[in-house]
């Protein structure tokens, strides 16, 4: 009587043990591919937020900042977003986009920084719209105002 070889039996067991691990790797790979398809790129807004450049909020009764920078304050009035730049309030964003194009044309050097001061109730879509309009108009530096820590 011939005895079965243990060598073949051990090799078969190793192959059986490897199959579930390969299946698991393919399942994880499929999961990560499906999970990353709908992800939005995180570098859409190329603005640096440095902690050293934070300033305190300026009350509205003080004079506007000097013309060395363009402060844009976005606020929500009812169902529309209003923009205030250098003391002038624009009732809708379409009118403000035209003003931005005019200011960018007047700033031939393209060195005028734009600082967006966004109110809490302003939708993110309107913020991105104003940011994109400023970049499309030709402004090189578009930044966001932030509250000082602890305020």
C-alpha angles and dihedrals in degrees: 000000000000119000119222116251115252091207093070092045093053092049092052091051091052091052091049091051092050097052097071091048092053089048090051092051091052091048091051091047091051091048094052093047092050093044094051098048097082096041116124116226111258094216097066093112107047096197123130116223107202121185092217095065097057115127131187119259113272113225114241094240092067120090116269119267119271121280090257088093136025113232114199116191115196118199136169117242110181108305097341135074116232126202125211118196124175092344097311119111119211114203096213137023095241091065091045092052089056090051090050091054090050093049091048090051090051091050097068094171092054092222099121107113119219117214118194115209103191123197120226097249097050112113116242090237091062091048091052090046092055091043091052091045091054092049092045090050089059105261109147099195117051115165138170125238115230135190118251114258113272097024 
